[in-house]
Amino acid sequence: MTSHDARLRDTCALVTGAARGIGAATAELFHAHGATVYLCDVDDDLGNSVAAKLGARAHYRHLDVTDAADWSRVTAEMADRGHPLRILVNSAGAASKASIMDTSLAELRRMIDLNLVGTFLGLQAAGAAMTAGGSVVNLSSLRGVLATAELGAYGASKFGVRALTRVAALEFAEKNIRVNAVCPGSIDTAITAGAGFADDDMDAYVKSIPMQRRGLPLEVAKAILFLAGEESSYVTGTDLMIDGGSSAGARTPKLSSS
């Protein structure tokens, strides 16, 4: 990625799920804008590789977002190294697809732990570490806004992320910490390559998106950059849809002219 303006110079950011997808794109964009970035994930090989490619000001750390001790360890290390946390992006998460009747209790708990508990612990860590204020951006989803069949466990976790975002925005305002969420629609990442998605008709799905295409991780990262930086200094407690118009409403199907 080419160098951008240094709008995040002298700012320290922590991005979870930074080894791939939206997290990696966000870490790269933050770094290009001058931030010191801590890339956090549980895939140590890939995370270290991404950080090494970015070079100076990029640091990989193992962080299991469901482990409070991991959060404390990483944020304490940042402070000890003179890198106080100012921006947190809660990007780590996963998706699974199955009907309610076919979803096991273990899978429901896995979705809640990764997507919701991980965000909750990140908010707690930010509330403690951002003593000079800051910005938190949580990753919700279009499926956290519009309920979708066979995405009950995932959707429940992402609806919950939006609720936590708004409560944290209210509670953290007096700390000068802004908290917002982005809600990506269909983004071209590996998250839909898992079990349960193989029988989806992606061509038909893409045609249902008003913009007629899937989004790119960088397009989500640019929205996260806006919410993380001073350009959004009076924005907190909001959900930013990044879905090609999918949540705007429905279009009436037209008869084929062929």
C-alpha positions as CSV (number, residue, x, y, z in Angstrom):
1,M,0.0,0.0,0.0
2,T,1.3,3.4,-0.9
3,S,2.0,6.0,1.8
4,H,-0.9,8.3,2.8
5,D,-1.1,11.4,4.9
6,A,0.0,11.0,8.5
7,R,-3.3,11.6,10.2
8,L,-2.6,8.9,12.7
9,R,1.0,9.9,13.5
10,D,1.9,9.5,17.2
11,T,-1.2,7.3,17.6
12,C,-1.1,3.7,18.9
13,A,-3.7,1.3,17.7
14,L,-4.6,-2.3,18.5
15,V,-6.4,-4.4,15.8
16,T,-7.7,-7.8,16.6
17,G,-8.2,-10.4,13.9
18,A,-5.3,-8.7,12.1
19,A,-3.8,-11.7,10.4
20,R,-6.3,-11.7,7.5
21,G,-9.4,-10.0,6.0
22,I,-10.8,-6.8,7.3
23,G,-8.4,-6.8,10.3
24,A,-5.3,-7.1,8.1
25,A,-6.6,-4.4,5.7
26,T,-7.3,-2.1,8.7
27,A,-3.9,-2.6,10.2
28,E,-2.2,-1.9,6.9
29,L,-4.2,1.3,6.3
30,F,-3.6,2.5,9.8
31,H,0.1,1.9,9.4
32,A,0.1,3.7,6.1
33,H,-1.4,6.7,7.9
34,G,1.4,6.8,10.4
35,A,0.1,4.8,13.4
36,T,2.0,2.4,15.5
37,V,-0.1,-0.7,15.1
38,Y,-0.3,-3.8,17.3
39,L,-1.6,-6.6,15.1
40,C,-3.3,-9.2,17.3
41,D,-4.5,-12.7,16.4
42,V,-4.2,-16.3,17.3
43,D,-2.7,-17.3,14.0
44,D,0.9,-16.4,15.0
45,D,2.6,-17.4,11.7
46,L,0.3,-15.4,9.5
47,G,0.1,-12.5,12.0
48,N,3.9,-12.2,12.2
49,S,4.1,-12.4,8.4
50,V,1.7,-9.5,8.0
51,A,3.5,-7.4,10.6
52,A,6.9,-8.1,9.0
53,K,5.6,-6.9,5.6
54,L,4.5,-3.6,7.2
55,G,7.9,-3.1,8.9
56,A,8.6,-0.4,11.4
57,R,5.8,0.6,13.8
58,A,4.0,-2.8,13.2
59,H,4.1,-5.3,16.1
60,Y,2.4,-8.7,16.2
61,R,1.2,-10.1,19.5
62,H,-0.8,-13.3,20.2
63,L,-4.1,-12.3,21.7
64,D,-7.1,-14.7,22.3
65,V,-10.0,-12.2,22.5
66,T,-11.9,-14.5,24.8
67,D,-9.2,-14.4,27.4
68,A,-9.2,-11.4,29.8
69,A,-5.6,-12.1,30.8
70,D,-4.4,-11.8,27.2
71,W,-6.1,-8.4,26.9
72,S,-4.4,-7.2,30.1
73,R,-1.0,-8.5,29.0
74,V,-1.0,-6.8,25.6
75,T,-2.4,-3.4,26.7
76,A,0.1,-3.4,29.7
77,E,3.0,-4.1,27.3
78,M,1.9,-1.3,25.0
79,A,1.9,1.1,27.9
80,D,5.3,-0.1,29.2
81,R,6.8,0.4,25.8
82,G,5.5,4.0,25.6
83,H,2.7,3.0,23.2
84,P,-0.5,3.9,25.1
85,L,-3.7,2.5,23.5
86,R,-5.6,5.2,21.7
87,I,-7.5,3.2,19.0
88,L,-9.0,-0.3,19.3
89,V,-10.6,-2.2,16.4
90,N,-12.5,-5.3,17.6
91,S,-12.3,-7.2,14.3
92,A,-11.7,-10.7,15.4
93,G,-14.6,-13.0,14.9
94,A,-16.1,-15.9,12.9
95,A,-19.3,-16.9,11.1
96,S,-21.2,-20.2,10.9
97,K,-24.3,-21.1,9.0
98,A,-27.0,-23.5,10.1
99,S,-30.7,-23.5,11.0
100,I,-31.6,-23.0,14.7
101,M,-32.6,-26.7,14.8
102,D,-29.2,-27.8,13.4
103,T,-27.1,-25.4,15.5
104,S,-25.4,-27.1,18.5
105,L,-25.2,-25.4,21.8
106,A,-21.4,-25.6,21.5
107,E,-21.5,-23.7,18.2
108,L,-23.8,-21.1,19.6
109,R,-21.5,-20.6,22.5
110,R,-18.5,-20.4,20.1
111,M,-20.2,-17.6,18.1
112,I,-21.1,-15.7,21.3
113,D,-17.6,-16.1,22.8
114,L,-15.7,-15.0,19.7
115,N,-17.9,-12.3,18.4
116,L,-19.6,-10.9,21.5
117,V,-17.5,-11.8,24.6
118,G,-14.4,-10.9,22.7
119,T,-15.8,-7.5,21.9
120,F,-17.0,-7.1,25.6
121,L,-13.5,-7.8,26.9
122,G,-12.0,-5.5,24.4
123,L,-14.3,-2.7,25.6
124,Q,-13.2,-3.4,29.2
125,A,-9.6,-3.3,28.2
126,A,-10.1,0.0,26.3
127,G,-12.0,1.6,29.2
128,A,-9.1,0.8,31.5
129,A,-6.2,1.6,29.1
130,M,-7.5,4.8,27.3
131,T,-6.7,7.2,30.1
132,A,-6.3,10.0,27.7
133,G,-9.3,9.2,25.6
134,G,-9.6,7.4,22.3
135,S,-11.7,5.6,19.8
136,V,-13.1,2.0,19.6
137,V,-14.6,0.6,16.4
138,N,-16.5,-2.7,16.8
139,L,-17.2,-5.1,13.9
140,S,-20.9,-5.9,13.7
141,S,-22.5,-7.0,10.5
142,L,-25.4,-6.5,8.1
143,R,-26.6,-9.7,9.8
144,G,-26.6,-7.8,13.1
145,V,-29.2,-5.4,11.5
146,L,-31.2,-7.6,9.3
147,A,-32.1,-11.1,10.6
148,T,-31.2,-13.8,8.1
149,A,-32.3,-17.4,8.1
150,E,-29.6,-20.0,9.0
151,L,-27.5,-17.3,10.6
152,G,-29.1,-17.3,14.1
153,A,-26.0,-17.8,16.2
154,Y,-23.9,-15.4,14.1
155,G,-26.7,-12.8,13.9
156,A,-27.4,-13.0,17.6
157,S,-23.8,-12.3,18.4
158,K,-23.6,-9.4,15.9
159,F,-26.9,-7.8,17.1
160,G,-25.3,-8.0,20.6
161,V,-22.2,-6.2,19.3
162,R,-24.4,-3.3,18.3
163,A,-26.1,-3.2,21.7
164,L,-22.7,-3.2,23.5
165,T,-21.4,-0.4,21.2
166,R,-24.3,1.9,22.2
167,V,-24.1,1.2,25.9
168,A,-20.3,1.7,25.8
169,A,-20.7,4.9,23.9
170,L,-22.9,6.2,26.7
171,E,-20.8,5.0,29.5
172,F,-17.4,6.0,28.0
173,A,-18.3,9.5,26.8
174,E,-17.2,11.0,30.1
175,K,-13.8,9.3,29.5
176,N,-13.5,11.0,26.1
177,I,-13.7,7.5,24.5
178,R,-15.9,7.3,21.4
179,V,-17.4,3.9,20.5
180,N,-18.9,3.1,17.1
181,A,-19.7,0.0,15.0
182,V,-19.3,-0.8,11.3
183,C,-21.8,-3.3,9.8
184,P,-20.3,-4.8,6.7
185,G,-22.5,-6.7,4.2
186,S,-21.0,-9.2,1.8
187,I,-17.3,-8.7,1.8
188,D,-14.8,-10.7,-0.3
189,T,-13.0,-12.5,2.6
190,A,-12.5,-16.1,3.5
191,I,-15.2,-15.9,6.3
192,T,-17.9,-17.4,4.0
193,A,-15.7,-20.3,2.9
194,G,-16.6,-22.3,5.9
195,A,-19.0,-25.2,6.4
196,G,-22.6,-24.3,5.7
197,F,-21.9,-21.7,2.9
198,A,-21.1,-24.2,0.1
199,D,-24.6,-24.5,-1.2
200,D,-25.3,-20.7,-1.4
201,D,-26.0,-19.3,-4.8
202,M,-23.5,-16.4,-4.7
203,D,-24.3,-15.2,-8.2
204,A,-28.0,-14.7,-7.2
205,Y,-27.0,-13.1,-3.9
206,V,-24.7,-10.6,-5.6
207,K,-27.5,-9.7,-8.0
208,S,-29.6,-8.9,-5.0
209,I,-27.1,-6.2,-3.8
210,P,-28.0,-2.8,-5.2
211,M,-24.4,-2.1,-6.2
212,Q,-24.2,-5.6,-7.8
213,R,-20.9,-6.6,-6.3
214,R,-19.3,-7.7,-3.0
215,G,-17.3,-5.3,-1.0
216,L,-13.6,-5.3,-0.5
217,P,-11.8,-5.4,2.9
218,L,-10.1,-2.1,2.1
219,E,-13.5,-0.5,1.7
220,V,-14.4,-1.5,5.2
221,A,-11.0,-0.4,6.5
222,K,-11.5,3.1,5.1
223,A,-14.7,3.4,7.0
224,I,-13.0,2.2,10.2
225,L,-10.3,4.8,9.6
226,F,-12.9,7.5,9.5
227,L,-14.5,6.4,12.8
228,A,-11.1,5.9,14.4
229,G,-9.7,9.3,13.6
230,E,-10.4,13.0,14.3
231,E,-12.6,13.4,11.2
232,S,-15.4,11.7,13.3
233,S,-14.7,13.6,16.5
234,Y,-18.4,14.2,17.3
235,V,-19.6,10.7,16.3
236,T,-20.2,8.0,18.9
237,G,-22.8,5.3,19.4
238,T,-23.5,4.9,15.8
239,D,-23.7,2.0,13.3
240,L,-22.1,2.6,9.9
241,M,-23.6,0.3,7.1
242,I,-21.1,-0.8,4.5
243,D,-23.2,-3.1,2.4
244,G,-23.6,-1.7,-1.1
245,G,-27.2,-0.6,-0.3
246,S,-28.5,-3.9,1.0
247,S,-30.0,-2.5,4.2
248,A,-31.6,0.5,2.4
249,G,-34.7,-1.4,1.4
250,A,-35.9,-3.8,-1.4
251,R,-36.1,-3.4,-5.1
252,T,-39.0,-4.8,-7.2
253,P,-37.8,-7.6,-9.4
254,K,-38.4,-6.9,-13.1
255,L,-39.6,-9.3,-15.8
256,S,-36.9,-10.5,-18.1
257,S,-36.9,-8.9,-21.5
258,S,-35.4,-12.0,-23.1
